[in-house]
Amino acid sequence: MNRREFLVTSSAAAGLLAFPGFASAAAKTIDLYSGSDANIVDFWNNIVRPAFEKAHPEAAVKITDAGDNTGLRAIADRALAALKTNTDPQADIFEHFDPRLPAGGIDANLWVKFTAENIEGFGNVNPLSVDSPYSLPYRGSQVLLAYDKTKLDPKDAPKTWEALVAWIKANPGQFIYNRPDKGGSGGNFVRRAIHEANGRDPEKFKIDNFTADYAQQTLTPAWAILNDIAPSLYEKGAYTAGNTQSIQLLAQGVVTMTPVWSDQILQAISQGVLPETTGLVQLGDLALCGGFSRMTVFTNGANKDEALKLAAFLLTKEMQEAIITEIGGFPGISWDHISDELRQKYADVIPKTIPTFPSGDWESTINDGWYRNVAPGISRT
């Protein structure tokens, strides 16, 4: 189940952009493509676009949903081909993309290199969010622990993996996570166990260091950790079928604590799906995994300069605080540049680290290994 399926979207508003004369008064129209979920496309349409066009009446933004990363890859391939023929790629900016794709793109100078000279506010970017000089982070999300403050005093909420395991065992039936192949909150809880079993060192796992033997060596002790807590989980070893189901069990008071995505849980609280008595905490010894969405700008886009203005606009305090309040995301800039009110409100979830975990062969091997070694009695269907 998609981690944002429960969100209410506003696709009708997005449809306004289909009318060809919508931005005809603007001198230049920025072609932006997104491969994110519908609520993110709506955020750009309903919040970012009107604010940017008000601040920059000389420009307009056309937002197109590319469907997914595959759709963006096709556009990027087209842009690389256009670069070689000095033609218009008919694209200016991606809302979220990895500039390492397509292969050879960086070497061919397909992507703008972001610096303080071409992006106002560049110095405010959170160092934890930086991945490449060719991508500009603007929002993030991370897996947290959500809990019922009427049952668990915030001062007693576990803040280390050891304390979490101790709490789970001391409160049998009150913790649950979803199957790792059914949602990232449970998947990243499993990955946190893998990190714990390997010296809390995320650097031991890279997309290009996977081998079957290395996976066997590093994953086997994690299965032992997860098997150790299994009898203390909800119904002595039950697992939900998705992120949303975990939140539902918490909302119903069936469990006291569960891993959740930061953006999804903040939205659920703000929309009343969960009460204000919902507490959030992050592990301080090593946080659960997360990641950032990063913009990329084409060097050969017809409206490159305007696209850079748009990218910089996303780093303004107004937009960064809207990311927190409107979609429950983490800001791409350091929290020091966010208002005191918001910083204090989310003090317990401000990440000191944002570990990541590679996909590729690691993902399928983790999922297969979990079913085989931790939950052999559960069907994958």
N, C-alpha and C positions, 0 to 999 in steps of 0.2 A: 504494500500500500504506500502510495506517495506520501512523504512526510508532511505535505501541505494540503492534502486532499480535503481536510475539514474546513479550510479557509473559504470565505465567501469571496468570489471574484466579481469583477465588473467588466465583463467582456463587451458589453454593449458600448461602454465608453471607448474601449479600444477600437471598436468598429468605426468610430467617427473618422479615424485616420484613413479609412478606405476611400473617402470622398476626395477626388483629385484636386478640388479647389480649396481644400481646408486650409492650406498654408501658402496659398498663391501670392499673398501680399508680401511674403518674406523674400528677401533678395536671394538667400541661399538656404537650401533645405538639407540638413544633415541626415544621411541614411544610417540609422542604427538598427542592428540586428541582435536579437536576444534568443538564447536557447534555454532560458530559465522557466520556472513554473509560472502559471497564469497570474498568481498574485504579484510576482515580480514585474511582469509585463504591465499589469494594472498600475503598479506603483510608478513606473516610468510614465505611463500615459496620464495618470490622474494627478500625480504630485510633481514629478521632475519636469516633465515637458512644459506645463503651463508656467511654472516658476521660472524656468530658464528662458522661455520666450518673452516673459515680462521683463526680465533683467537684460535680455539681449534681443531687442526688437528687430535687429538686422538679420536674425537667423531663425530658423524653424527646425523642428525635429520630426522626422517620420520614423516611427517605431514599428518594426516588423518582427513577428514571432517566427523564428527559423525552425521551430519545432523541437530540436534537440541539438546535441553536439554534432551529430552527423550532418544536420542541415548547415551548421556553421562551417564545418570542414569543407563542404562543397563550395560555399561562398569564398572561403579562404583560398581554396585551390584555384578558383576562378580569378581571384585577385592576384595571385602569384603569376598566373599566365598573363594577366593584363599588364603586370609590371614588366614582363619580358618584351611585350609588344608596345609598351608606352600608350596603353589605352585605359579608358575609365573602368574601374572595377565595379562601379555602381554600388559601392559600399564605403562608408567612412569610419565606422566604429562598431566594435562588438561589445555588448554589455558584459559578457563574461567569456573568456577564452584563454587557452594556453598558447602563448606565442611560439612554443617549441614545435607547433604544428602550423602548416604542413612542413614536412622535412625540407630543410634548405631555405625556409622562409627568412629566418634571421640573417643568415649569410647573404641572402639576396637583397637585404635591406627592405623587407616587406613591412616591418613594423616600426613605428616611431619609438625612439628611446626616450623615456620620460626623465626629465631633470627639473631642477628648480628654475631653469631658464625658460622652459616651455609650459610649465604647470604651476600656476599660482597656488600656494598652500602645500607644495610638495614636501616641505620640511615638516609638516604636521602628520605625515603618514606614519602609522604605527609600525615600528621596525619588525614586530612579530608577523606582520601581514605581508612583508616584502618577499617576493619569490623570484622575480626577474625584472631587469630594468626596462623590459619591453611590455610589461603589464602593470596596470595601476590599480591597486586594491581599493575598493570603495565600501564593501560590506562583508560581514562574516557571520558565521554561526558555529556553534560548538555544542557538544553533548554535555549536559549538566545532570545533576541529581535533583529531582523535584520531590518534595515531601509535604506531608500534612502537618502544619505547625500546631494544630490542636492535639496531635498525638505525639509529636516530637518537638521538644523545645529547641529553638535554633542554636542555642549554646551547646547543645549535645549532638548536633548534626555532624556526621563523620566528615573529616576533612583530609583523611589519608586513606589509601587502599586498605591498610591494616585495620584502621578504625571502622571502615565500611564493612569489611568481612566480619569483624567482631559484632557489629550491630545486626547484620543479617542473621547471624547465628543466635544472637540473644533475643531476636524478635522473629521467630519462625512464622512463615506464611505472609509476612508483611512486605516482601520485596519481590519484584518480578522484572524481567527484561524480555524483549521480543527476540524471536529467532533471528540470527545474524543476517540471513539472506532476505528477510522481510522488512528491514528498515534499519537506517543508520544508527539509531539510538542504541538498539541492542547489539548491532554489529560493532559499534565502537566501545561498548562495554566489554565485549569479548576481546577486542584489540587492547583494551587497557589491561586485561588479565595477561595478554601476551607480552605487553611491555613490562608488567610486573615480574613475569617469569624470566625476563631477559635484562635484568639490571636497570629497568626503567630507562632504557636507551633507545629512543625512536630511530636513531641513526643506524641501528643494526638492520633496518628493513628498508630496502630500496627496490625500485621497480626492476633494476637490472642485476640484482644480486640473488634472485630467486633460483634455487635448485631444489629438487625433491629431497635430497639429503639434508640440506640446510633447513628446509621447512620442517622436516621430521625432527631435527635437533632442537629448533626453537619453539615449535608449537606444542610438542608433547608435554612439557612441564606446565603449559597453560591449561591444557585439558584437565590436568590433575587439580589445579586451583579451582576451576569451574565445577568439577565433580565434587569437590570438597564442600562447596556451598549449596549444591543442588538440593539436598534434602531439606534445607531451611528456606527454600523459595516458596512462593505461593503454591498451595496444593502439593507440596513436597516435590516440586520439580516441574511445574507448568511454565510454559513460555507463551507470550502473546504472539499473534500473527501480524503485528505491525506496530508502528509508533503510536498511531491514534488509539489503538486498543489499550495500550499501556496507560495513556492519559485518561481514557474512560474509566479504567479500574481505579485510578487515583481519585478521579472526580466522584466516583460512587462510594468512596471510602472503603473499598475492598482491600486495598493495600495502602501502606503508609509511604512507600518510597519507590521510585522507578527512574531509570535514565530517560532523558528527554532531549530533543533538540532545543537549543536556546530560542530560536525564532518562533518555533511552533508553540512552546510553552508560554512565552511572553504574550503572543497573540491570544492564546487560550485564556490567559488571566485577564487581559484587557477586554476581551469580548464576553467575559462572564462565564465561559465554559468551565473554568476553574475559579474557586473563590480566592479572595485576597489573602486568605490564610494559607495559601500555597507558598512554601518556602523553596528557595533555590540555593544550591551550594555546589562549589567546584572543588575537586580534590587538589590539595596544595602540594603534595609530594610530586605528582605528575598528573596534569589535567587529562581529561578524556579528549579524544580526537575531535577535530573540527577542520575548518578551512575558510578561505576567503574567496569571494568573487572578484575578478580583476578585469578591468577594461583594457582593450587593445585598440590602437588607432592605426589605420593603413597609411603608409607614407605616400601612396599614389592615389588616395581618395581625392575626389574633386573638391571636397570641402574639409580638407585636413585641418586648416587653421580653426575653423568653427568647431570641428570635432574636439580639438584640444581645449577650446573654451568650455565645451560641455563636460569634458572629463574633469577639468579643474572645478567646475561648478558643483560636481558631486562631492568634492572635498570641503565645501563650505559648511560652516556650523549648522546652517539651516537644513541642508540636505542630510548631513550626518545625523542630526538629532531626529529627523523624520524617519530615517532608517530604523532607529531605535523605537520610536513611538508608533509608526505606521505599520511596520512589518516585523517588528520584534528582532531585528538583526543587531549584530555588533557593528560599531563604526569602523571604517577603514583608517581613520585617523586615531591618534593616541587619545585615551580617555581624558587626559589633561586638558584637551581642547573642547570638551563637552561641558555643559552647564553643571554647576555644583549640584543642582537638584537631581538631575538624571544620574550623575556619578554616584551620589549618595544612595539613590533608590536602588541601583544595581550593583552596589559595592560587593556583595557576596558572589557575583558571577563575573566580575571583570577578570579576564584571564591574564595570568602572569606568563603562561606558556600556552601555545596552541599546537600540540603535537599533530602530526599527520601520519597516515599509513598508506603505502602504495597499493594500487589496485592490480590489474593484470593477473598473473598467475597466483599471486598471493590471495586475492579475493576468493577465487574459486576453491583454492586449497583450504583456506580457513573455513569456508562454508561446509565443504565436504567433510573436513576433519571434525568440525563441531557435531554434525549429525552422527558421524560414525563413533565418536569417542565420548561425547557428552550426552547426547539425546538420541540414542539408537532406536528407541521405541517410538519416536515421532515421525510421522510421514512428512515428506517434503512438499506434498501437494496442498 
